[in-house]
Amino acid sequence: QVQLVESGGGLVQPGDSLRLSCTISGGSARGYAMGWFRQAPGKEREFVASVSVESLYFYYAESVKGRFTISRENAKNAVYLQMTHLQPGDAAVYYCAADISAAGMRIGKPSHWGQGTQVTIVS
């Protein structure tokens, strides 16, 4: 059974940077496109970014484009989300996800999810 585990969340100030990590087990990273979603209190879970198996394609939500960067290291079964210039609107629980298509993750619900990691923005 596939399992995704996130780490790296924390409390930061506006303008700070933070890197989230996700490791997949119970399956090879090369078998999945991977991505990140987030959910703030009172809001629906939303797509943030995704990357194809061999890092040939990248997709980002307009709200984070230019500030966040998704990357992966298949040999380590890991995917990352480098977040810069963090804003109050970025505060949310961030979830790692895996599915068959990076492009499809923009509109469809992924087949596998991590437990989430909290990102809090304080001034």
C-alpha positions in Angstrom: 0.0 0.0 0.0 1.3 3.4 -1.0 2.0 5.9 1.8 3.0 9.6 1.5 4.5 11.4 4.4 5.0 15.2 4.5 7.4 17.3 6.6 8.8 20.8 6.8 5.8 22.8 7.9 6.2 25.5 10.5 5.6 29.0 11.7 7.1 31.8 9.6 6.8 35.5 9.0 5.6 37.2 5.7 8.4 37.2 3.2 10.1 34.1 4.6 10.9 30.9 2.7 10.1 27.3 3.6 10.7 24.0 2.0 8.3 21.1 2.3 9.3 17.5 1.7 7.3 14.4 0.9 8.5 10.8 0.8 6.6 7.9 -0.8 6.8 4.3 0.4 5.1 1.1 -0.6 5.7 2.0 -4.3 8.2 3.6 -6.6 8.2 7.4 -7.2 8.7 6.6 -10.8 5.2 5.2 -11.0 3.5 8.5 -10.1 3.1 12.1 -11.0 3.3 14.0 -7.8 2.0 17.3 -6.5 0.9 19.5 -3.6 -2.4 20.8 -2.5 -3.4 23.0 0.4 -6.5 23.7 2.5 -7.1 26.8 4.7 -9.8 27.0 7.4 -13.2 27.4 5.9 -12.0 26.8 2.3 -11.9 24.0 -0.1 -8.7 22.0 -0.7 -7.0 23.6 -3.7 -4.3 22.6 -6.2 -0.9 24.2 -5.7 1.6 22.5 -8.0 2.5 19.2 -9.7 5.3 17.6 -11.6 5.4 14.7 -14.1 7.4 11.5 -13.4 10.6 12.6 -15.1 10.3 16.3 -14.4 9.5 17.1 -18.0 6.3 19.0 -17.1 5.4 21.4 -14.3 2.1 23.0 -13.3 1.3 25.7 -10.8 -1.7 27.5 -9.5 -1.7 31.2 -10.5 -1.6 32.3 -6.9 1.8 30.7 -6.3 3.4 30.9 -9.8 6.8 32.7 -9.5 7.0 32.1 -5.8 6.8 28.3 -5.3 8.9 25.7 -7.0 8.1 22.0 -7.1 10.9 19.4 -7.7 11.5 15.7 -7.2 14.3 13.2 -6.7 13.1 9.8 -7.8 16.1 8.0 -6.4 15.1 9.2 -3.0 11.3 8.7 -3.6 10.9 12.3 -2.7 9.1 15.4 -3.9 9.6 19.0 -2.6 7.9 22.3 -2.5 10.2 25.3 -2.2 8.1 28.3 -1.0 9.4 31.8 -1.1 8.0 35.3 -0.4 5.3 33.7 1.8 2.2 35.7 2.3 -0.7 35.4 4.9 -2.8 33.9 2.2 -0.4 30.9 2.0 -1.3 29.7 5.5 -2.9 26.3 5.2 -2.4 22.6 5.7 -0.3 21.4 2.8 -0.9 17.9 1.4 1.4 15.8 -0.8 -0.4 13.8 -3.5 0.4 11.1 -6.1 -1.5 10.1 -9.2 -1.2 9.0 -12.8 -1.0 12.5 -14.4 0.5 15.8 -13.4 -1.7 17.7 -15.7 -4.8 15.8 -14.4 -4.0 16.8 -10.8 -5.0 20.3 -11.7 -8.7 19.4 -11.9 -9.0 15.8 -10.6 -8.8 14.3 -7.1 -5.5 12.4 -6.7 -5.6 8.7 -5.8 -3.1 9.0 -2.9 -2.7 11.6 -0.1 -0.3 12.3 2.7 -1.5 13.4 6.2 -0.7 17.0 5.7 1.8 19.5 7.3 0.8 22.9 8.7 2.2 26.2 7.4 1.4 29.2 9.6 2.2 32.8 8.7 2.6 35.4 11.5 3.8 38.9 11.7 
